[in-house]
Every structure is written in structure tokens, then in C-alpha cells.
Amino acid sequence: MGQYYMTAFMLDDGTVEVMHPHHYDNGLKLMEHSYVGNNYVNTVIQHLMDRGICRMAHVGDYSDDVIDSMNGRKKYARKAYSACWGMGYQKHYIHPDKMIEQDVYIINLDKKECIRAIQTCNRVGEDWIASFMLLIAMGNGLGGGDYHGKNEGLVGRWACDRLCVSLVEPDDCVKIHGWEFKEE
């Protein structure tokens, strides 16, 4: 069966905002919407920019199986999973309509790493894989429609970390240029 994904924004006040790909006419499987220029991806990045700093995860509905392996991030992973897929949890769906229209840097404040949102991508067919969505994905490899390919071990590396967006290239983090994602 296919694994479905939603994006969780964990705010400092304890609120978890959830974005649903169907609200943007996208499929729920990871590789159905994780492409540069996709309206869902662009809106996720813009919403992160509007929020400032927050923890984020792109949460698969089978990812409860990997939460215990997320050292240092377990409590955030549980919170994100519950917000997206938990029974009885008050869902706080958001549907922003503002999309990012420029290239930006996405900064991982916990790991002191950053990527350029558009340049850190790879072409698959007529689309470019959005590395950012793979880096924050929780549960990859547990269902159909997940990413399988080059650097698969990097998928989820940033899940539940503190992230922010910058319009200018940051000086105080490692710029990641070699993380190539290419489906096999």
C-alpha cells in the first residue's frame, strides 16, 4: 500500500499546524508532490518563511514505526505524527495560499546546515525533486510512493529539526551542495 504524507509545523506555543497536499490538488504520496515548482512545496516553504523558526516534519502515515529511532527528536516526532495521523487529536489544518516565488536558503538551525531551495534538486523526467521535502520526510521506505534512489539514507535527516528560511546566503552554516536525489 502507499504511504501518505502531510506536513507538520510545530510552533513554540505548542500549536502544530498541518498542511494537507490534497488542499493543493496534489497526491499524498511523497513522490507525487515533492518537486520544485510544485504549488504544495512552494506554499510549505513560504509558510515556513512566514513562521520564522519552527520545527517541521513531512509525516508519513506509517512513520510511527520509526519514531523510536529518532534520537533527540522523539518527542517532536510523536507530536508531529499525532497531529497528522493520530486518532482523537484536534487537527489544526491550515490552507495558506501564498507561495514562494523566489529562490531561498533553508537553514537547519540544529545541524547548522543549509540548502538552496531550487539549486539543491535533481531532474527526474520533466520534474525536479525538491530535496527539502525529502530531508524533512518521516517514514520513507515504508510504503509505495516513497523515495528510492541515490542518497536514500539522507531522507528524513532534518525531520523535526528547527528550520527557517533566508533570502540571503547565510555565513554561519555548512552549505550543502552534494546531496543529490535521483530516483532509481
N, C-alpha and C positions, 0 to 999 in steps of 0.2 A: 504494500500500500504506500501511497505517497505521504510524505511528511509536510505539514502545513506550517507556515511561519507568520508571525506578527511581530511588530517592533515595539519594545517597551522603553519608555523614558522614565527613569527613576529620579525624581526631584528631591531636593534637600528637605522639603517639608513632609516627606513620606508619601506623597502622591505618586502613583505610577500611571502615566498616560500611555495608552495603547493605540497604535496605528494599524489598520487592517488593509491589506493590499486590495481587497475587493472594492473598497471605497474609491479606489483609483482605477477600476476596471482592469486589474491585474490578477493573474493566478496566484494561488497561495504557496506553491512550491518554490523553494529557494531559487532555482534556476529559471523560473518563469518570470521573475521580476528583478533580478539582480544585474541590471545592465545600465551602463552610463547613458544618461539622457532619458531614462525611464521616468515618467511622472511621479511614481511612488518613491523611487530613490531620491529624486531631486527634492521632493517635499520632505522626506526624512532629514536630509542634510539641512534644508532651510529651517526646519523646526528645531534641530539641534543648535543651529546658529542663533535662533531667536531665544532659546532657553539659556544660553550662556554655557554653563558647565553642568553636565548631568551624567549619570551612569546610564549606559544603553546596552541593550541586547536585542538581537533578532532571534526570537524564541521559537524553536520548533516544537510541535505538539508531542514529540517523542523524547524531548530533551530531559525530561525528569530522570531518565536513566543515566545521565552524565553529571548531574548536579554535584554528587558527592566527590567527583574527581576535580572539581574546580576550586582548588586550594586557594584560600584567601578571598574567594568570591562567592562561596556557597550561599551565604545569607542573601546576597543580592540576586543570585541565580534563582533561588527559591521564590523570592519576591516577584521577580520578573515572570517566572513560569506561572505562578498563581494568578498574577494579573492577566495574563494572556489566556491561560487554559484551565485554571482552577475552577472547581465547582463551588458555587456559592459566593465567589469573590465578586465584589461590586466592580464591574468593568467601567473604566473611565475612558471610553473611546473618544478620540479626538479626530477631527477631519479638517486639518488646515488645508487651505487651497493655495497658499503662497509657495512657489517653487524657486529654488536657487537658479540663477541664470548666469552664473559666472564660475570660473574655476576657483576653488578654495583649498586650504590646507585643513585637514582633520587631524587634531592633536590628541594623542593619548597621554593624559597627564600622569597616570600611574606608571606607565612604562617609559615615559619620556621619548616617545616615538611619534612620527607624523608621516602622513602621506598626502600627496597632492591628489585631490579627488578625481580629476579627469586623467591625469597622466599615469596614475598607477592603475592601469587597466589593460586588458588584452582582448583582442578581437576574436570573436567566435562567430563564424558565418558572417552575418551582416551586423551583429551586435558586439558591444564591448562589455566585458564582465566588469562590474563595479566591485573592486577589491574591498572597499569599505563594508559593503553588506556581508561579504564572506568573513571578514575579520571579526564582525560582531555576532556572527551566527552561532547559536547554541544547538547542538544535537546533530550536526552534519554527519551524514553517513548512516543514519538510522532508518532512512526511508527513501522511497522513489522521489526523483526530482531534486535530490541533494547534489552537491558539487563532488565530482570525482575527477581528479586530474592533477596536474603539476602543483606542487606545494600544498597538497590537501591537508597536511599537518598544521598549516598556519590558520586554517579556517577555525574561527572561534577564539583566536588568540586575544582579541580585545573585548570579548563578551563580558559585560558587567563592569568594565573599567570606566573611570571618569574621562569624559571626552569633551572637546569643544572645537569650534571652527574659527579659523583666522583667515582674513583676506590677504594677509601678507605672510611671506615665508618666515617661520619662527627661527630664532637663533639658538634656543635652548633645548633642542631635542634632536634625536637622530632622524635624519630624513631617509625614509625607506624608498629605495628605487628598484631593488632587485626582486621584489615579491611578485612574481609573475604567476597569474592564474590562467590556465589553459585547460579546457576540458579534454579528456581522452576519449 
